[in-house]
Amino acid sequence: MFREARQIVLDACHELADIGFLPGTGGNVAFRASSDVIAITPSACDYYTMDVDDICLVELATSKQVFGQRRPSVELGIHSRLLTYRQDFHASIHTHQPVASAITLLQRSLPIDDADDRAQLGSVAPLIGYAPSGTGFLARAFGKGLRREASAYLLKNHGIVCGGASMPQAIANVGRLERAAKRYLLARLTPGLSSQIRDLVVRSLSS
């Protein structure tokens, strides 16, 4: 049942885990399998040990699980809201990637300074107010913060969410957001530091 969509989710998990954006069991990925069903990662499952049959299928409107023995990701509500709000999106990714997640601790939205990135992400990645992970509180806060012009969001003290018209585009948007976060921190951390510390920060954020 929708095996191709489930394979797309699995392949995306491996790609994101390989670059360190989905460590262990953290983060989750969803893909629109049809107009009313999404494929989504299971809860608390290592990305390198899961297989295509571990990927769950869930009705978009009701959150009813229609395929899979494992429980769907606890962040199902976030993905459902994004894919319902943005009918042009087929993919939704939530990660705890290092630099963009660090930006969420600053309690501010992230301006996107690069013109090419703005064309894909929007002019700003909005900050969604804090709520505990995996709760209806977080899903509702995320739903209220959705903007038509934004493809990337910061979850306060938590991580990020990116969407895209395809899975490759969503993965690319995750990378764009990380680079935008690095540029933002570099511009604000390096002035006033000693040259030795500044060079260390630059090397760390540029790697």
N, C-alpha and C positions, 0 to 999 in steps of 0.2 A: 504494500500500500504506500504510494508516493515514495517509492524507494529512491528515486533520483533526488528528490528534495532532501531526504534524510542523508544521502551521501554528500550533498552540497554542504550541509551543516557539519558533518564529520570532517570533511576535508578542510573546511574553514577553521575548525578547532585545532587541527594539526598545524596548519599554517600559522595561526596566532600563537599557539604554544611554542612553536619553534623559535619565534622571535621574542619570547618572554612575556607576552601580553596576557596569556592564560596559564598562570603557574598552578600546578597541582590540580585542584578542582575549582579554583576561583574563576569567576566570570561565567558567561553563558551566551549562547548564540541561537537565533531563531531565523527561519526562512518561510516565506509565504508559499505553501505547497499548492494552494488553490484559493479561490475567492473567499472561502470560509474555513480553511484549515491551515494551521502553521506547524512546521516541524521545529522542535526545540530540544536543546540538550537536556539530559536528565539531571536530577539533583545529586550533588556530591559524588560524581563519577570522574575518575582520572581520565584526562583526554587521550592519553596514549594507550589506555587499556580498553576503552569503550569501542564498540563496533557499530555498524550501521543500524542493527536491530535494537540498540540501546536508545537511539534517538526517538523521542516521543512525538506523537501527532495529537494536536489539541484543536478543538473547535475555537475559532477566533472570538466569536460572539459570546460563548457560554463558558469557556475554559474547560469544557468536558474533554477528558482524554479519550481518544478513539483508537490509539495504537500505542503499544509499548508496555513492558512489564515494570519498568522503573518509573518513579515519580518524576514529573516534569520539574524543571528548574523552579526554585522558589521565587525567581524574578519574572515568572510568566506574566504577571500583571503589567510590568514595564513594557515588555515586548508587545503584548497585546494592544496596549494603548497606543504605542508608536505606530504599529502597522494598521491599526484601525483609523487613526488620525491621518496618516499619510498613505493614501491608497496607491500613490506612485512608488512607494517603497516596497521592496520584496525581501529585504534583509535588515536585521537588527542585531547589534552586537553590544554586549556589556562587558567591560574589562576593568581590571585594577592595574592597568599599565602604569609604570613608575612615575613619570614626570607629570603627565596630565592629572593623575590621581593626587599628586602632591599639590597641584594647583587648587584642588577642591578644598584644601585646608585653609586657603587664604580667604575663603568666604566671599568670593567675587566672581562674576562672569569673566570669561576669557575673551578678550578682543582678538580677532583674527587679522593679522597685519599683512599677510601676503595676498596679492590679488588673485592668484590661481586658487589658493586655499579658500578665500572668501567665496569664489564662484561655486565651490562644492559644499562648504560648511555653513555659509552665511557669514555675516559680519561679526558675529559674536556667538560663542558657545554659552548659552544661558546656564546659570547656577540654579539647581533645584534644591530647595530647602531640605535640611536633614530630617530623615525618618529612619527607623531601624530597617536593616536589610531584610528583604524577603517578606515584608509586611504589606497589608493593604494600605497603610498610611503612606508608605513610600510610593506605591503604585498610583495612588490618588494625587499625591503631590506632583509626581511626574506628569500625570495627565493634565493637571492644571497649568503646568509650566510649558507645555508644548507650544511651539511657534511654527507657523507655516514656512518661514524663511530659514529655519535652523535645521541642520542635519547632525549636529553634535551637541551633547549636553554634559554638564558636570553635575555629579551627585555629591552634595556637600559631605565632606569627611568620608568619602566612600570610593567612588570610581567614576567611570564615564559611560555614556551610551552614544553610539553612532548608528545611523541608518543609511541606506542607499537603495537605488533602483535595482541593483544586482548585488550578489555577495562580493564579487571583486571590488565593486565601488564602495561598499560598506567597509571592507577591509582597508582599502586605500584611504578612506576617511578617518579610520582609526589612526593610521600612520600620519596623516596630515595634522590631526589634533595633537599628537605627541610632539611633532616638530614645532607647532605653534606654541605649545607649552614650554618647550625648551627655549625658544627665542624670547618668550615673555620673561622667563626667569633670568636668562643671561643678561637681558637689558636692565634688569632691576637689581641683580645681585652683584654684578661685577664693579660698578662704580664705588669708590671708597675702600675697596679691599686692597690689601697688599698685593704686589705683583705675583708673589708666590702662590697665595691663596686664590687669586683671580685665575691664574693659569690652571690650577687644579680644578676649579669649578668649570672653566671652559672645556677642559679635556673631558671631564666627567659628563657634562651635558651634551657634548658634541659627539660622543661615541655612539 
